């Protein structure tokens, strides 16, 4: 998390990767833990969901839905 705070959207593999559609994955390799997040204006990092590597497809979908809901509300 500290690396994400320091590097922001410049953080790349092996620590972070883009999942497209403004969604990113913060990777903790030792425990196979993932945090799904997005960047909002004004340097805000929005943590959307977290889970382990074994359930990542489901976790990514949950994060995508949450991001869509939040950005839809923001556009109103």
MOPAC internal coordinates of N, CA, C and O (Angstrom, degrees):
PM7 1SCF
backbone

  N    0.0000 0     0.00 0     0.00 0    0    0    0
  C    1.4491 1     0.00 0     0.00 0    1    0    0
  C    1.5319 1   110.13 1     0.00 0    2    1    0
  O    1.2310 1   120.53 1   142.49 1    3    2    1
  N    1.3041 1   116.59 1   -37.51 1    3    2    1
  C    1.4621 1   119.71 1  -179.38 1    5    3    2
  C    1.5305 1   110.50 1   -63.76 1    6    5    3
  O    1.2310 1   120.46 1   139.34 1    7    6    5
  N    1.3383 1   116.72 1   -40.66 1    7    6    5
  C    1.4643 1   119.77 1   177.63 1    9    7    6
  C    1.5228 1   111.49 1   -60.94 1   10    9    7
  O    1.2310 1   120.43 1   139.92 1   11   10    9
  N    1.3163 1   116.78 1   -40.08 1   11   10    9
  C    1.4622 1   120.68 1   178.41 1   13   11   10
  C    1.5226 1   110.48 1   -63.94 1   14   13   11
  O    1.2310 1   120.82 1   138.30 1   15   14   13
  N    1.3155 1   116.03 1   -41.70 1   15   14   13
  C    1.4670 1   120.20 1   178.27 1   17   15   14
  C    1.5314 1   110.76 1   -62.14 1   18   17   15
  O    1.2310 1   120.69 1   137.58 1   19   18   17
  N    1.3255 1   116.28 1   -42.42 1   19   18   17
  C    1.4618 1   120.78 1  -177.27 1   21   19   18
  C    1.5281 1   113.17 1   -74.69 1   22   21   19
  O    1.2310 1   120.37 1   138.47 1   23   22   21
  N    1.3282 1   116.90 1   -41.53 1   23   22   21
  C    1.4664 1   121.23 1  -172.79 1   25   23   22
  C    1.5214 1   114.12 1   -97.49 1   26   25   23
  O    1.2310 1   120.09 1   158.61 1   27   26   25
  N    1.3235 1   117.44 1   -21.39 1   27   26   25
  C    1.4650 1   120.45 1  -179.25 1   29   27   26
  C    1.5116 1   111.99 1    57.41 1   30   29   27
  O    1.2310 1   120.62 1    44.30 1   31   30   29
  N    1.3309 1   116.42 1  -135.70 1   31   30   29
  C    1.4607 1   119.59 1  -176.06 1   33   31   30
  C    1.5312 1   113.61 1   -75.01 1   34   33   31
  O    1.2310 1   119.81 1  -177.69 1   35   34   33
  N    1.3119 1   117.97 1     2.31 1   35   34   33
  C    1.4635 1   121.52 1   174.95 1   37   35   34
  C    1.5257 1   112.22 1   -87.47 1   38   37   35
  O    1.2310 1   119.87 1   171.03 1   39   38   37
  N    1.3214 1   117.85 1    -8.97 1   39   38   37
  C    1.4646 1   122.05 1   179.81 1   41   39   38
  C    1.5265 1   109.39 1   -70.17 1   42   41   39
  O    1.2310 1   120.38 1   -52.14 1   43   42   41
  N    1.3175 1   116.89 1   127.86 1   43   42   41
  C    1.4700 1   122.61 1  -176.21 1   45   43   42
  C    1.5266 1   110.66 1  -126.72 1   46   45   43
  O    1.2310 1   120.98 1     5.91 1   47   46   45
  N    1.3384 1   115.73 1  -174.09 1   47   46   45
  C    1.4588 1   121.71 1   176.95 1   49   47   46
  C    1.5205 1   110.04 1   -56.25 1   50   49   47
  O    1.2310 1   119.17 1   -36.91 1   51   50   49
  N    1.2924 1   119.19 1   143.09 1   51   50   49
  C    1.4653 1   128.35 1    10.39 1   53   51   50
  C    1.5304 1   114.42 1   -89.85 1   54   53   51
  O    1.2310 1   119.95 1  -176.94 1   55   54   53
  N    1.3194 1   117.70 1     3.06 1   55   54   53
  C    1.4667 1   120.64 1  -174.78 1   57   55   54
  C    1.5205 1   113.59 1   -87.26 1   58   57   55
  O    1.2310 1   120.44 1   146.44 1   59   58   57
  N    1.3112 1   116.77 1   -33.56 1   59   58   57
  C    1.4594 1   121.18 1  -175.49 1   61   59   58
  C    1.5192 1   109.61 1  -148.20 1   62   61   59
  O    1.2310 1   121.08 1   -27.27 1   63   62   61
  N    1.3316 1   115.53 1   152.73 1   63   62   61
  C    1.4626 1   118.80 1   173.30 1   65   63   62
  C    1.5196 1   110.00 1  -148.70 1   66   65   63
  O    1.2310 1   121.49 1   -27.13 1   67   66   65
  N    1.3108 1   114.76 1   152.87 1   67   66   65
  C    1.4552 1   121.58 1   178.96 1   69   67   66
  C    1.5218 1   109.54 1   -81.09 1   70   69   67
  O    1.2310 1   120.83 1   -43.29 1   71   70   69
  N    1.3388 1   116.02 1   136.71 1   71   70   69
  C    1.4595 1   121.25 1   177.06 1   73   71   70
  C    1.5223 1   111.10 1  -108.24 1   74   73   71
  O    1.2310 1   119.98 1  -168.96 1   75   74   73
  N    1.3112 1   117.64 1    11.04 1   75   74   73
  C    1.4724 1   125.47 1  -178.16 1   77   75   74
  C    1.5177 1   111.01 1    75.64 1   78   77   75
  O    1.2310 1   121.25 1   -12.88 1   79   78   77
  N    1.3158 1   115.21 1   167.12 1   79   78   77
  C    1.4624 1   123.17 1  -179.65 1   81   79   78
  C    1.5278 1   112.54 1    53.23 1   82   81   79
  O    1.2310 1   120.87 1  -138.96 1   83   82   81
  N    1.3479 1   115.95 1    41.04 1   83   82   81
  C    1.4692 1   123.54 1   175.77 1   85   83   82
  C    1.5235 1   114.24 1    68.06 1   86   85   83
  O    1.2310 1   119.71 1  -167.26 1   87   86   85
  N    1.3269 1   118.16 1    12.74 1   87   86   85
  C    1.4596 1   122.39 1  -179.42 1   89   87   86
  C    1.5292 1   109.32 1  -105.61 1   90   89   87
  O    1.2310 1   121.06 1   -41.48 1   91   90   89
  N    1.3373 1   115.58 1   138.52 1   91   90   89
  C    1.4558 1   121.66 1  -179.82 1   93   91   90
  C    1.5223 1   109.94 1  -128.26 1   94   93   91
  O    1.2310 1   121.68 1   -19.51 1   95   94   93
  N    1.3356 1   114.38 1   160.49 1   95   94   93
  C    1.4571 1   121.65 1  -179.59 1   97   95   94
  C    1.5237 1   108.31 1  -123.33 1   98   97   95
  O    1.2310 1   120.36 1   -58.01 1   99   98   97
  N    1.3209 1   116.92 1   121.99 1   99   98   97
  C    1.4572 1   122.69 1   173.39 1  101   99   98
  C    1.5178 1   106.12 1   -93.35 1  102  101   99
  O    1.2310 1   120.40 1   -55.21 1  103  102  101
  N    1.3288 1   116.84 1   124.79 1  103  102  101
  C    1.4599 1   121.07 1  -171.38 1  105  103  102
  C    1.5249 1   111.32 1  -109.41 1  106  105  103
  O    1.2310 1   121.22 1   -50.81 1  107  106  105
  N    1.3060 1   115.28 1   129.19 1  107  106  105
  C    1.4586 1   121.88 1   172.71 1  109  107  106
  C    1.5207 1   104.58 1  -109.90 1  110  109  107
  O    1.2310 1   120.10 1   -77.03 1  111  110  109
  N    1.3000 1   117.42 1   102.97 1  111  110  109
  C    1.4627 1   122.09 1  -169.64 1  113  111  110
  C    1.5215 1   113.97 1   -71.79 1  114  113  111
  O    1.2310 1   119.69 1   144.18 1  115  114  113
  N    1.2961 1   118.19 1   -35.82 1  115  114  113
  C    1.4657 1   120.36 1  -174.64 1  117  115  114
  C    1.5233 1   112.08 1   -61.45 1  118  117  115
  O    1.2310 1   120.10 1   140.16 1  119  118  117
  N    1.3360 1   117.41 1   -39.84 1  119  118  117
  C    1.4609 1   121.34 1  -176.84 1  121  119  118
  C    1.5277 1   112.78 1  -110.71 1  122  121  119
  O    1.2310 1   119.72 1  -172.08 1  123  122  121
  N    1.3192 1   118.14 1     7.92 1  123  122  121
  C    1.4744 1   123.80 1  -178.72 1  125  123  122
  C    1.5216 1   111.98 1    55.25 1  126  125  123
  O    1.2310 1   120.69 1  -139.99 1  127  126  125
  N    1.3080 1   116.28 1    40.01 1  127  126  125
  C    1.4603 1   123.25 1  -178.85 1  129  127  126
  C    1.5236 1   109.14 1  -100.10 1  130  129  127
  O    1.2310 1   120.23 1   -37.96 1  131  130  129
  N    1.3315 1   117.16 1   142.04 1  131  130  129
  C    1.4559 1   122.20 1  -179.07 1  133  131  130
  C    1.5263 1   110.86 1  -128.66 1  134  133  131
  O    1.2310 1   120.70 1   -38.65 1  135  134  133
  N    1.3215 1   116.28 1   141.35 1  135  134  133
  C    1.4657 1   122.41 1   172.45 1  137  135  134
  C    1.5226 1   106.44 1  -121.94 1  138  137  135
  O    1.2310 1   120.50 1   -51.24 1  139  138  137
  N    1.3147 1   116.66 1   128.76 1  139  138  137
  C    1.4621 1   122.48 1  -178.44 1  141  139  138
  C    1.5190 1   108.55 1  -102.01 1  142  141  139
  O    1.2310 1   120.84 1   -48.65 1  143  142  141
  N    1.3264 1   116.00 1   131.35 1  143  142  141
  C    1.4607 1   120.22 1  -172.56 1  145  143  142
  C    1.5218 1   111.09 1  -147.58 1  146  145  143
  O    1.2310 1   121.46 1   -11.39 1  147  146  145
  N    1.3247 1   114.81 1   168.61 1  147  146  145
  C    1.4659 1   122.48 1   176.76 1  149  147  146
  C    1.5204 1   108.32 1  -142.33 1  150  149  147
  O    1.2310 1   121.40 1   -21.13 1  151  150  149
  N    1.3160 1   114.92 1   158.87 1  151  150  149
  C    1.4600 1   121.14 1   176.05 1  153  151  150
  C    1.5169 1   109.25 1   -99.40 1  154  153  151
  O    1.2310 1   120.86 1   -45.28 1  155  154  153
  N    1.3104 1   115.96 1   134.72 1  155  154  153
  C    1.4585 1   122.40 1   175.03 1  157  155  154
  C    1.5275 1   108.22 1  -113.68 1  158  157  155
  O    1.2310 1   120.20 1   -14.53 1  159  158  157
  N    1.3267 1   117.23 1   165.47 1  159  158  157
  C    1.4705 1   118.99 1   177.51 1  161  159  158
  C    1.5352 1   111.70 1   -56.32 1  162  161  159
  O    1.2310 1   120.85 1   -19.16 1  163  162  161
  N    1.3007 1   115.98 1   160.84 1  163  162  161
  C    1.4704 1   123.61 1   178.61 1  165  163  162
  C    1.5221 1   112.97 1    66.44 1  166  165  163
  O    1.2310 1   120.68 1  -147.06 1  167  166  165
  N    1.3353 1   116.30 1    32.94 1  167  166  165
  C    1.4709 1   122.96 1   175.07 1  169  167  166
  C    1.5222 1   113.38 1    61.12 1  170  169  167
  O    1.2310 1   120.10 1  -147.87 1  171  170  169
  N    1.3099 1   117.41 1    32.13 1  171  170  169
  C    1.4659 1   121.86 1   177.71 1  173  171  170
  C    1.5213 1   108.63 1   -91.50 1  174  173  171
  O    1.2310 1   120.81 1   -48.30 1  175  174  173
  N    1.3347 1   116.06 1   131.70 1  175  174  173
  C    1.4573 1   122.04 1   174.15 1  177  175  174
  C    1.5227 1   106.69 1  -107.60 1  178  177  175
  O    1.2310 1   120.74 1   -61.13 1  179  178  177
  N    1.3078 1   116.20 1   118.87 1  179  178  177
  C    1.4603 1   122.28 1  -175.94 1  181  179  178
  C    1.5234 1   109.54 1  -100.76 1  182  181  179
  O    1.2310 1   120.29 1   -67.99 1  183  182  181
  N    1.3339 1   117.04 1   112.01 1  183  182  181
  C    1.4585 1   121.82 1   176.52 1  185  183  182
  C    1.5266 1   107.88 1   -81.50 1  186  185  183
  O    1.2310 1   120.68 1   -57.92 1  187  186  185
  N    1.3301 1   116.31 1   122.08 1  187  186  185
  C    1.4569 1   121.02 1  -172.14 1  189  187  186
  C    1.5211 1   114.02 1  -102.36 1  190  189  187
  O    1.2310 1   120.40 1   143.40 1  191  190  189
  N    1.3301 1   116.84 1   -36.60 1  191  190  189
  C    1.4649 1   120.16 1  -176.86 1  193  191  190
  C    1.5233 1   108.12 1  -168.58 1  194  193  191
  O    1.2310 1   120.47 1   -17.15 1  195  194  193
  N    1.3178 1   116.70 1   162.85 1  195  194  193
  C    1.4606 1   121.83 1   176.89 1  197  195  194
  C    1.5179 1   109.07 1  -144.36 1  198  197  195
  O    1.2310 1   121.04 1   -24.53 1  199  198  197
  N    1.3160 1   115.62 1   155.47 1  199  198  197
  C    1.4591 1   119.94 1   178.19 1  201  199  198
  C    1.5102 1   109.88 1  -176.86 1  202  201  199
  O    1.2310 1   121.06 1     3.58 1  203  202  201
  N    1.3338 1   115.57 1  -176.42 1  203  202  201
  C    1.4560 1   118.37 1   179.47 1  205  203  202
  C    1.5250 1   110.42 1   -98.93 1  206  205  203
  O    1.2310 1   120.97 1   -10.25 1  207  206  205
  N    1.3019 1   115.75 1   169.75 1  207  206  205
  C    1.4569 1   120.91 1  -174.15 1  209  207  206
  C    1.5293 1   111.92 1   -62.87 1  210  209  207
  O    1.2310 1   119.90 1   149.71 1  211  210  209
  N    1.3087 1   117.79 1   -30.29 1  211  210  209
  C    1.4674 1   121.40 1  -177.41 1  213  211  210
  C    1.5227 1   112.55 1   -65.44 1  214  213  211
  O    1.2310 1   120.00 1   152.93 1  215  214  213
  N    1.3281 1   117.60 1   -27.07 1  215  214  213
  C    1.4697 1   120.62 1  -178.16 1  217  215  214
  C    1.5274 1   111.80 1  -112.78 1  218  217  215
  O    1.2310 1   120.15 1  -157.70 1  219  218  217
  N    1.3192 1   117.32 1    22.30 1  219  218  217
  C    1.4597 1   119.25 1  -169.87 1  221  219  218
  C    1.5234 1   114.25 1   -64.55 1  222  221  219
  O    1.2310 1   118.52 1   147.84 1  223  222  221
  N    1.3258 1   120.43 1   -32.16 1  223  222  221
  C    1.4701 1   119.68 1   178.62 1  225  223  222
  C    1.5230 1   110.88 1   -62.03 1  226  225  223
  O    1.2310 1   120.57 1   134.80 1  227  226  225
  N    1.3246 1   116.51 1   -45.20 1  227  226  225
  C    1.4690 1   121.30 1   178.11 1  229  227  226
  C    1.5287 1   110.32 1   -66.33 1  230  229  227
  O    1.2310 1   120.43 1   138.38 1  231  230  229
  N    1.3128 1   116.78 1   -41.62 1  231  230  229
  C    1.4658 1   121.39 1  -179.23 1  233  231  230
  C    1.5312 1   111.69 1   -64.75 1  234  233  231
  O    1.2310 1   120.35 1   140.40 1  235  234  233
  N    1.3165 1   116.94 1   -39.60 1  235  234  233
  C    1.4650 1   120.67 1   178.52 1  237  235  234
  C    1.5212 1   110.14 1   -64.32 1  238  237  235
  O    1.2310 1   120.26 1   138.55 1  239  238  237
  N    1.3180 1   117.11 1   -41.45 1  239  238  237
  C    1.4645 1   120.23 1   179.27 1  241  239  238
  C    1.5273 1   110.94 1   -63.95 1  242  241  239
  O    1.2310 1   120.10 1   138.84 1  243  242  241
  N    1.3264 1   117.42 1   -41.16 1  243  242  241
  C    1.4688 1   121.22 1   177.03 1  245  243  242
  C    1.5290 1   109.74 1   -60.52 1  246  245  243
  O    1.2310 1   120.40 1   134.97 1  247  246  245
  N    1.3233 1   116.85 1   -45.03 1  247  246  245
  C    1.4677 1   120.97 1   179.62 1  249  247  246
  C    1.5275 1   111.10 1   -63.03 1  250  249  247
  O    1.2310 1   120.06 1   138.79 1  251  250  249
  N    1.3320 1   117.49 1   -41.21 1  251  250  249
  C    1.4750 1   120.99 1   178.56 1  253  251  250
  C    1.5266 1   111.55 1   -61.61 1  254  253  251
  O    1.2310 1   120.66 1   136.38 1  255  254  253
  N    1.3326 1   116.35 1   -43.62 1  255  254  253
  C    1.4668 1   120.76 1   179.52 1  257  255  254
  C    1.5222 1   110.08 1   -63.59 1  258  257  255
  O    1.2310 1   120.28 1   134.90 1  259  258  257
  N    1.3255 1   117.07 1   -45.10 1  259  258  257
  C    1.4692 1   120.46 1   179.53 1  261  259  258
  C    1.5224 1   111.42 1   -62.41 1  262  261  259
  O    1.2310 1   120.40 1   137.82 1  263  262  261
  N    1.3225 1   116.84 1   -42.18 1  263  262  261
  C    1.4601 1   119.94 1   179.15 1  265  263  262
  C    1.5265 1   110.53 1   -63.39 1  266  265  263
  O    1.2310 1   120.41 1   136.90 1  267  266  265
  N    1.3206 1   116.82 1   -43.10 1  267  266  265
  C    1.4692 1   120.51 1   179.03 1  269  267  266
  C    1.5211 1   110.78 1   -61.83 1  270  269  267
  O    1.2310 1   120.40 1   137.01 1  271  270  269
  N    1.3303 1   116.84 1   -42.99 1  271  270  269
  C    1.4678 1   120.55 1   179.12 1  273  271  270
  C    1.5254 1   111.14 1   -63.06 1  274  273  271
  O    1.2310 1   120.44 1   135.23 1  275  274  273
  N    1.3077 1   116.77 1   -44.77 1  275  274  273
  C    1.4636 1   120.69 1  -177.17 1  277  275  274
  C    1.5233 1   112.23 1   -69.59 1  278  277  275
  O    1.2310 1   119.95 1   139.82 1  279  278  277
  N    1.3090 1   117.69 1   -40.18 1  279  278  277
  C    1.4617 1   119.15 1  -179.78 1  281  279  278
  C    1.5228 1   110.98 1   -74.86 1  282  281  279
  O    1.2310 1   120.10 1   150.60 1  283  282  281
  N    1.3228 1   117.41 1   -29.40 1  283  282  281
  C    1.4671 1   120.09 1   175.41 1  285  283  282
  C    1.5195 1   109.50 1   -65.37 1  286  285  283
  O    1.2310 1   120.39 1   136.25 1  287  286  285
  N    1.3333 1   116.87 1   -43.75 1  287  286  285
  C    1.4665 1   121.21 1   177.87 1  289  287  286
  C    1.5270 1   111.06 1   -63.43 1  290  289  287
  O    1.2310 1   120.43 1   143.95 1  291  290  289
  N    1.3165 1   116.79 1   -36.05 1  291  290  289
  C    1.4638 1   121.98 1  -178.53 1  293  291  290
  C    1.5307 1   111.60 1   -68.61 1  294  293  291
  O    1.2310 1   120.18 1   148.91 1  295  294  293
  N    1.3317 1   117.27 1   -31.09 1  295  294  293
  C    1.4628 1   121.75 1  -177.93 1  297  295  294
  C    1.5211 1   112.69 1   -75.36 1  298  297  295
  O    1.2310 1   119.55 1   161.20 1  299  298  297
  N    1.3218 1   118.46 1   -18.80 1  299  298  297
  C    1.4755 1   122.25 1  -177.97 1  301  299  298
  C    1.5051 1   111.82 1   -72.99 1  302  301  299
  O    1.2310 1   120.10 1   180.00 1  303  302  301

